[in-house]
Amino acid sequence: MDLIKHEIAHLEAFRDLLGEEGIADEVCFRLGETFDAAMSDEAWERLKGAYEAMKKDHGEGHEVVRACRLIENLSDAEEFTQMKGCLGAVVHPTGQVWPYKFVHALLRTVLKAGNLNLQAHTPAETVSERDESGWITVKTARGDVRTKAVMHATNRWASHLLPEFSNLIFGSRSTLASIKAREGFIKHTGAQHWDSMVNNYHLQLPPPYNSIIIGGARSLLVHSPQDCYRNDEEDKQFDGVPEFFQSWPKSDITEWPGSHPAELARNVDDGGCWSGIESMSIDAFPFVGDIPDRDGHFVAAGFSGHGTCFL
Ligand SMILES: Cc1cc2nc3c(=O)[nH]c(=O)nc-3n(C[C@H](O)[C@H](O)[C@H](O)COP(=O)(O)OP(=O)(O)OC[C@H]3O[C@@H](n4cnc5c(N)ncnc54)[C@H](O)[C@@H]3O)c2cc1C
């Protein structure tokens, strides 16, 4: 419950920050409701079971329990989720944001304030231990930086500079696509679940973009786990995934009005369908804090993310 509340607190925090900075529209920020749709009896048992257990543990009056609800009737579930064959759904509050635009909008603000020296495309090649005069040296092709503290915010790649993380943080290749759709076609962001592994998740960007961003394709990828787990080949497409995503709107969304197969918003290798490396940590939690036996080194890495929305 602490974790759920922590996540929910992001909705207000994002609303306040983006409002204060005046960048809510620029970063395509939206608040709303999302759903986890059960596409099989097994998924329904698990989703409904989790909701019922939360209600039992915390009581119907609990603020988080009140913010969530079940849709049990098949036609209501299909109408809300727009997912063909959805057996039922758990609905809960959510938000969406365009992360790249969000990070760049914040960088713009911080750079304007003049306190940041940003060196993009500049890998840190080595990071020293603290020397006798108290300095840590970070070596890059553009020169060295001397500092009293280093934050390793390198996520899956943390072990390049910190070999002790080699067996703690791993790569897992996954994939997304961007599909052309008419404005406002998708009513709610959401996810489809067949079991605890096989899923898809999606959202629609607001105008002028309007693309549906869909990730998952796990029903295809479970057949070749070696292409995903402990795999860092983010410069390669998965075989068959662009075609899977292009066939998804017609096969999975009720009353899809678009073409079949659906049109990708851009070329396959130009952002229309892409693969990337999610990080996985040994215990599914990120590593955040000071690094044992490395004075002045801090880490925030091993984040695996959480569906195409905050929640
Ligand atoms: C296909 C895909 C879909 C995803 N979908 C979602 C989603 O829907 N929702 C969600 O919440 N999350 C999602 N994620 C996960 C999300 O992208 C990550 O959790 C998030 O980006 C982690 O942020 P970060 O800043 O910790 O790490 P990153 O964004 O990975 O940033 C680490 C940075 O460190 C840099 N770096 C590494 N080594 C060095 C070095 N030696 N020197 C200098 N720089 C270095 C890298 O270039 C990179 O820019 C998804 C990830 C993938 C791959």
The ligand as a Gaussian input file, in Angstrom:
#p B3LYP/6-31G(d) Opt

LIG

0 1
 C       10.649000      -0.339000     -24.811000
 C       10.541000       0.267000     -23.419000
 C        9.299000       0.636000     -22.941000
 C        9.172000       1.232000     -21.685000
 N        7.950000       1.627000     -21.279000
 C        7.808000       2.240000     -20.094000
 C        6.559000       2.737000     -19.657000
 O        5.587000       2.631000     -20.367000
 N        6.453000       3.319000     -18.438000
 C        7.539000       3.454000     -17.636000
 O        7.392000       4.002000     -16.535000
 N        8.743000       3.017000     -18.029000
 C        8.908000       2.411000     -19.221000
 N       10.139000       1.981000     -19.608000
 C       11.243000       2.081000     -18.658000
 C       11.807000       3.488000     -18.587000
 O       12.234000       3.869000     -19.868000
 C       12.985000       3.494000     -17.603000
 O       12.545000       3.024000     -16.343000
 C       13.551000       4.893000     -17.435000
 O       13.979000       5.402000     -18.668000
 C       14.732000       4.868000     -16.481000
 O       15.250000       6.178000     -16.364000
 P       16.733000       6.407000     -15.923000
 O       16.986000       7.866000     -16.043000
 O       16.964000       5.732000     -14.617000
 O       17.620000       5.597000     -16.974000
 P       17.796000       5.793000     -18.545000
 O       16.658000       6.525000     -19.148000
 O       18.172000       4.446000     -19.100000
 O       19.057000       6.759000     -18.585000
 C       20.355000       6.295000     -18.285000
 C       21.289000       7.182000     -19.089000
 O       22.630000       6.913000     -18.712000
 C       23.415000       7.036000     -19.863000
 N       24.679000       6.329000     -19.621000
 C       24.887000       5.003000     -19.416000
 N       26.184000       4.744000     -19.205000
 C       26.831000       5.945000     -19.281000
 C       28.178000       6.356000     -19.155000
 N       29.164000       5.477000     -18.903000
 N       28.473000       7.678000     -19.294000
 C       27.490000       8.593000     -19.543000
 N       26.199000       8.262000     -19.659000
 C       25.872000       6.961000     -19.537000
 C       22.582000       6.404000     -20.955000
 O       23.019000       6.849000     -22.225000
 C       21.192000       6.930000     -20.591000
 O       20.931000       8.152000     -21.236000
 C       10.316000       1.404000     -20.869000
 C       11.580000       1.034000     -21.362000
 C       11.683000       0.466000     -22.612000
 C       13.061000       0.082000     -23.122000

